[in-house]
Amino acid sequence: MIDGLVSGRMSGVAEMREGKNATQFAVAKLRAEGGDGQTVVVNVIAFAPLACDALLALEDGDAVSLAGNLSPKVWSDKQGNAKPALDMVASRVLSVYPDGAA
């Protein structure tokens, strides 16, 4: 994995989920603009309680920066075109809301 910092805008709202053994985590999607102007989808998961709370406080379109482990991915759209994407395990969330409070 790659340690990274990604900035962009929320695509939809984050959701809290529960995994095996009652593990709580948040999932979200972020739209980040690449250097070539192409939008990159970032699939985000967070396990740290502060990171989860901060993600849940955000709304669709809110600006946010995330720090954590990145894994590059490629997906194909309906026309078969390859598109870049990132999977991120976010450990820190920086937004306009202090301490995750909206």
C-alpha positions in Angstrom: 0.0 0.0 0.0 0.9 3.6 -0.5 0.7 6.3 2.2 -1.2 9.2 0.7 -3.1 12.4 1.1 -6.1 12.9 -1.2 -8.2 16.0 -1.5 -11.5 16.3 -3.3 -15.3 16.5 -2.8 -17.7 14.0 -1.3 -19.7 12.0 -3.8 -22.9 11.3 -1.8 -22.8 10.8 2.0 -20.8 8.4 4.1 -22.5 5.4 5.7 -21.8 3.6 8.9 -21.7 -0.2 8.6 -21.0 -3.2 10.8 -18.7 -6.1 9.9 -17.9 -9.4 11.4 -17.5 -9.4 15.2 -19.6 -6.2 15.4 -16.7 -4.1 13.9 -18.0 -0.6 13.0 -16.6 1.3 10.0 -17.6 4.1 7.7 -17.6 3.9 3.9 -17.7 6.9 1.5 -16.8 7.9 -2.1 -14.7 10.9 -3.0 -14.2 12.6 -6.4 -10.7 13.9 -6.8 -9.4 15.7 -9.8 -6.2 14.4 -11.3 -3.5 16.6 -12.8 -4.9 16.0 -16.3 -8.4 17.2 -15.3 -9.8 13.7 -15.2 -11.9 12.8 -12.2 -10.6 9.9 -10.1 -13.1 8.0 -7.8 -11.7 7.3 -4.4 -13.5 4.4 -2.5 -13.0 5.2 1.2 -13.2 3.0 4.3 -12.4 4.2 7.8 -12.2 2.3 11.0 -10.8 4.9 13.5 -13.8 6.4 15.4 -12.7 10.0 14.9 -12.3 9.5 11.1 -15.7 7.8 11.0 -17.4 10.7 12.8 -15.7 13.3 10.6 -16.8 11.4 7.4 -20.4 11.0 8.7 -20.6 14.8 9.3 -20.0 15.6 5.6 -22.6 16.1 3.0 -22.6 15.5 -0.8 -20.2 18.0 -2.5 -18.3 19.0 0.7 -14.6 19.5 0.3 -12.4 17.1 2.3 -8.8 15.9 2.5 -8.1 12.3 3.6 -4.8 10.7 4.8 -4.2 7.0 4.8 -3.2 3.9 2.8 -4.0 4.0 -0.9 -4.3 1.1 -3.4 -4.6 2.1 -7.1 -7.2 0.3 -9.1 -8.7 0.3 -12.7 -12.3 -0.2 -13.6 -14.2 -0.3 -16.9 -17.2 1.8 -17.7 -20.2 0.6 -19.8 -18.3 1.3 -23.0 -15.3 -0.8 -21.9 -13.0 2.2 -21.3 -10.5 1.8 -18.5 -10.8 4.3 -15.7 -8.5 5.0 -12.8 -9.7 4.6 -9.2 -8.2 4.5 -5.7 -9.2 2.4 -2.6 -8.3 4.2 0.6 -8.2 3.2 4.2 -8.5 6.6 5.8 -6.9 7.2 9.1 -7.4 11.0 9.2 -10.0 13.4 7.9 -9.6 17.1 7.4 -12.6 19.2 6.6 -14.1 22.6 7.2 -15.9 21.1 10.3 -13.8 21.1 13.4 -13.7 17.7 15.2 -16.2 16.2 12.7 -19.1 18.4 14.0 -21.3 19.8 11.2 
